């Protein structure tokens, strides 16, 4: 019997037949925490569903819930909203482990998308030994930690504007024993990058791993380009029908506007995940000089 069938049996008589039809088929787990994504039709019964989950799965100690379609990431600090503690211990700080890397975070304060695991694992494979990497939107270390752990960079400079994310970035660098490879910087990368460039930074690879696409920050990224050997820029955003040419157009438009780079070559494009009907999360890697 799968989870949904067991859940239906457990809540029988407490939910209407229509509500039973809207019960979730699964949930997200982080350590001993479960996060339910509930449809509006069963939102008012979230306490019943969460309690049933605790009774069915003794290893789960804390249950949180999001109303389907209403949980969002907001503001310059990209803070998650719309998640609520429902049953069990009120625990929101967890450690996720991916490919040998530890990501400590509080999912009520910072974002951590398990759906991006493929891209987090793939990007380090592109990094060549000895590269100096600039991570302009580091968050809790999504890409910086993976690159430092699984590639052989000379160094990674990691910028993060959200104080909560920055604190976890610092903690995760410590947990993963990568302090000799990563330097964290608190603040807006629009301020930090020019300071690093003035101090001599010429990046071999620039990671702009934030969503939606940070087009207004491309001019900042161009400042750190190594015009002698070229710099690879990782740029991502929402695309339609799998067409990543819109992302390339962003880079080309900003290059023409600023005049900071003269040559752009598309190295690779790929789709990270589906965001809905005919809409995807896309990524491009471009070499600029």
C-alpha positions as CSV (number, residue, x, y, z in Angstrom):
1,X,0.0,0.0,0.0
2,X,1.5,3.4,-1.0
3,X,1.5,6.6,1.0
4,X,-1.7,8.0,-0.5
5,X,-3.7,4.8,0.0
6,X,-2.5,4.5,3.6
7,X,-3.5,8.2,4.2
8,X,-6.9,7.7,2.7
9,X,-7.5,4.7,5.0
10,X,-6.3,6.8,8.0
11,X,-8.5,9.8,7.5
12,X,-11.6,7.9,6.3
13,X,-14.7,9.4,7.9
14,X,-13.0,12.7,8.6
15,X,-12.9,14.0,5.1
16,X,-15.6,14.1,2.4
17,X,-15.3,11.9,-0.7
18,X,-14.5,15.1,-2.7
19,X,-11.7,16.0,-0.2
20,X,-10.3,12.5,-0.3
21,X,-9.9,12.8,-4.1
22,X,-7.7,15.9,-3.5
23,X,-5.3,14.3,-1.0
24,X,-1.6,14.6,-1.9
25,X,0.3,11.6,-3.4
26,X,3.5,12.4,-1.5
27,X,5.5,15.0,0.4
28,X,8.9,16.5,0.6
29,X,11.2,15.3,3.3
30,X,14.2,17.1,4.9
31,X,15.7,15.0,7.7
32,X,12.7,14.2,10.0
33,X,10.6,17.0,8.6
34,X,7.7,16.6,6.1
35,X,6.4,19.4,3.9
36,X,3.0,18.9,2.3
37,X,1.8,20.8,-0.7
38,X,-2.0,20.8,-0.3
39,X,-4.7,21.8,-2.7
40,X,-7.2,24.5,-1.6
41,X,-9.9,21.9,-1.3
42,X,-8.2,20.2,1.6
43,X,-6.4,23.2,3.1
44,X,-8.9,23.5,6.0
45,X,-8.2,19.8,6.9
46,X,-4.4,20.3,7.0
47,X,-4.3,19.5,10.7
48,X,-6.1,16.2,10.2
49,X,-3.8,15.2,7.3
50,X,-0.6,16.3,9.1
51,X,-1.6,14.3,12.2
52,X,-2.3,11.3,10.1
53,X,1.1,11.6,8.5
54,X,2.8,11.6,11.9
55,X,0.9,8.5,13.0
56,X,1.6,6.7,9.7
57,X,5.3,7.5,9.6
58,X,6.9,7.5,13.1
59,X,10.3,8.7,11.7
60,X,8.6,12.1,10.8
61,X,8.6,14.4,13.8
62,X,7.5,17.7,12.2
63,X,4.9,18.5,9.5
64,X,4.6,21.8,7.6
65,X,2.2,22.7,4.8
66,X,2.0,24.9,1.8
67,X,-1.2,25.8,-0.1
68,X,-0.8,24.7,-3.7
69,X,0.0,27.7,-5.9
70,X,0.3,30.2,-3.0
71,X,3.8,29.6,-1.6
72,X,6.1,32.2,-3.2
73,X,9.5,33.7,-3.0
74,X,9.4,37.5,-2.5
75,X,11.5,40.6,-2.3
76,X,15.2,41.4,-3.0
77,X,16.2,38.9,-0.3
78,X,14.1,36.1,-2.0
79,X,12.4,35.0,1.2
80,X,9.9,32.1,1.1
81,X,6.4,32.8,2.2
82,X,3.2,30.7,2.5
83,X,4.6,27.8,4.6
84,X,3.0,26.9,7.9
85,X,3.8,24.6,10.8
86,X,0.9,22.2,11.3
87,X,1.8,19.3,13.5
88,X,4.6,17.8,15.6
89,X,7.8,19.6,16.7
90,X,8.2,23.1,15.3
91,X,11.5,22.5,13.5
92,X,12.5,24.3,10.4
93,X,16.3,24.3,10.4
94,X,17.6,21.2,8.6
95,X,20.7,19.8,6.8
96,X,20.2,18.5,3.3
97,X,22.9,16.4,1.8
98,X,23.6,16.3,-2.0
99,X,26.5,14.5,-3.6
100,X,28.5,14.6,-0.4
101,X,27.8,18.3,0.2
102,X,25.9,19.6,3.3
103,X,23.4,22.4,3.0
104,X,22.3,23.7,6.4
105,X,19.3,26.0,6.1
106,X,16.0,27.2,7.6
107,X,13.4,26.6,4.9
108,X,11.2,29.4,6.4
109,X,13.9,31.9,5.9
110,X,15.9,30.9,2.8
111,X,15.1,29.0,-0.4
112,X,16.4,25.5,-1.3
113,X,15.0,23.9,-4.4
114,X,15.5,20.2,-4.5
115,X,14.3,20.4,-8.1
116,X,17.6,22.0,-9.2
117,X,19.8,19.1,-8.0
118,X,20.7,18.1,-11.6
119,X,22.0,21.5,-12.4
120,X,23.9,21.8,-9.1
121,X,25.6,18.5,-9.9
122,X,26.3,19.2,-13.6
123,X,27.8,22.7,-13.3
124,X,31.0,21.6,-11.4
125,X,31.7,19.2,-14.2
126,X,32.2,22.2,-16.5
127,X,34.7,23.9,-14.3
128,X,38.3,23.4,-15.4
129,X,41.2,23.0,-12.9
130,X,42.6,26.4,-11.7
131,X,39.6,28.5,-12.6
132,X,38.7,31.5,-10.6
133,X,34.9,31.4,-10.1
134,X,32.7,34.3,-9.2
135,X,29.3,33.3,-7.8
136,X,27.2,36.5,-7.9
137,X,24.0,35.1,-6.2
138,X,25.4,32.5,-3.9
139,X,22.5,31.9,-1.6
140,X,23.4,29.3,1.0
141,X,26.1,28.0,-1.4
142,X,24.1,26.0,-3.9
143,X,26.7,26.3,-6.7
144,X,29.8,27.6,-4.7
145,X,29.9,24.5,-2.4
146,X,29.4,22.0,-5.2
147,X,32.1,23.6,-7.4
148,X,34.6,23.8,-4.5
149,X,33.9,20.2,-3.5
150,X,33.8,18.5,-6.8
151,X,35.9,20.6,-9.2
152,X,39.4,22.0,-8.7
153,X,39.0,25.8,-8.8
154,X,41.7,28.1,-7.8
155,X,39.2,30.0,-5.7
156,X,35.5,30.9,-5.5
157,X,34.2,34.4,-4.5
158,X,30.6,34.1,-3.3
159,X,28.4,37.1,-3.0
160,X,25.1,37.1,-1.1
161,X,22.8,40.0,-0.2
162,X,20.4,38.2,2.2
163,X,21.9,38.2,5.7
164,X,20.1,34.9,6.6
165,X,21.4,33.2,3.5
166,X,24.8,34.7,4.0
167,X,25.0,33.3,7.6
168,X,24.1,29.8,6.3
169,X,26.7,30.2,3.5
170,X,29.4,30.9,6.0
171,X,28.2,28.0,8.2
172,X,28.1,25.6,5.2
173,X,31.6,26.6,4.1
174,X,32.6,25.6,7.7
175,X,30.6,22.4,7.7
176,X,32.1,21.2,4.4
177,X,35.6,22.3,5.3
178,X,36.0,24.5,2.2
179,X,37.2,27.7,3.8
180,X,40.5,27.5,1.9
181,X,38.6,27.7,-1.4
182,X,35.6,30.0,-0.9
183,X,35.5,33.6,0.3
184,X,32.0,34.8,1.2
185,X,31.0,38.4,0.7
186,X,27.9,39.9,2.3
187,X,26.0,42.6,0.3
188,X,24.8,43.4,-3.2
189,X,27.1,42.0,-5.9
190,X,26.6,45.3,-7.8
191,X,28.8,46.8,-5.0
192,X,31.0,43.8,-4.3
193,X,32.1,42.9,-7.8
194,X,33.6,46.3,-8.7
195,X,35.5,46.2,-5.4
196,X,36.9,42.7,-6.3
197,X,37.7,43.9,-9.8
198,X,39.6,46.9,-8.4
199,X,41.5,44.4,-6.2
200,X,42.6,42.4,-9.3
201,X,39.8,39.9,-10.0
202,X,39.5,38.5,-13.5
203,X,37.0,35.7,-13.4
204,X,37.3,32.6,-15.6
205,X,33.7,31.7,-14.8
206,X,30.8,33.8,-13.5
207,X,27.7,32.0,-12.1
208,X,24.5,34.0,-12.2
209,X,22.3,31.3,-10.7
210,X,19.3,33.3,-9.6
211,X,15.7,33.2,-10.9
212,X,14.1,35.2,-12.6
213,X,17.0,36.2,-14.9
214,X,19.1,39.0,-13.4
215,X,19.4,40.9,-16.7
216,X,20.2,44.1,-14.9
217,X,23.3,42.5,-13.4
218,X,24.9,41.4,-16.6
219,X,26.7,44.8,-16.9
220,X,28.2,44.1,-13.4
221,X,29.3,40.6,-14.5
222,X,31.0,42.1,-17.6
223,X,33.3,44.1,-15.3
224,X,34.9,40.8,-14.1
225,X,35.5,39.4,-17.6
226,X,39.0,38.3,-18.5
227,X,39.4,39.8,-21.9
228,X,42.6,38.0,-22.7
229,X,41.4,34.4,-22.2
230,X,37.6,34.9,-22.1
231,X,35.1,34.2,-19.3
232,X,32.2,31.7,-19.2
233,X,28.9,33.2,-17.9
234,X,26.3,30.9,-16.5
235,X,22.9,32.6,-17.0
236,X,19.4,31.3,-16.4
237,X,15.8,32.2,-16.5
238,X,12.3,31.3,-17.6
239,X,11.8,30.3,-21.2
240,X,8.9,29.3,-23.4
241,X,8.6,26.1,-25.5
242,X,12.3,25.2,-24.6
243,X,13.6,28.3,-26.5
244,X,16.7,29.5,-24.6
245,X,17.5,32.0,-27.4
246,X,15.7,34.6,-25.2
247,X,18.4,34.2,-22.6
248,X,21.1,34.6,-25.2
249,X,19.3,37.7,-26.4
250,X,19.6,39.2,-22.9
251,X,23.3,38.8,-22.9
252,X,23.8,40.1,-26.5
253,X,21.5,43.1,-25.8
254,X,23.5,44.1,-22.6
255,X,26.8,43.6,-24.4
256,X,25.7,46.1,-27.1
257,X,24.3,48.5,-24.6
258,X,27.4,48.6,-22.4
259,X,30.2,47.9,-24.9
260,X,32.0,46.0,-22.1
261,X,32.4,42.8,-24.2
262,X,32.8,42.4,-27.9
263,X,32.5,38.7,-28.6
264,X,29.8,36.2,-27.4
265,X,29.8,32.5,-28.2
266,X,27.1,30.1,-27.0
267,X,28.7,27.1,-25.5
268,X,25.7,25.2,-24.3
269,X,22.0,25.5,-23.5
270,X,19.8,23.2,-21.4
271,X,16.5,23.0,-19.6
272,X,16.6,22.5,-15.8
273,X,12.9,21.7,-15.1
274,X,9.3,22.4,-16.2
275,X,7.6,25.4,-14.6
276,X,4.2,24.7,-16.2
277,X,2.5,24.3,-19.5
278,X,5.0,25.3,-22.3
279,X,7.3,27.0,-19.7
280,X,10.6,25.9,-18.5
281,X,13.6,26.9,-16.4
282,X,16.4,27.3,-18.9
283,X,20.2,27.8,-18.7
284,X,22.9,29.0,-21.1
285,X,26.7,29.0,-20.8
286,X,28.3,31.7,-23.0
287,X,31.9,32.6,-23.5
288,X,32.5,36.3,-23.6
289,X,35.7,38.4,-24.3
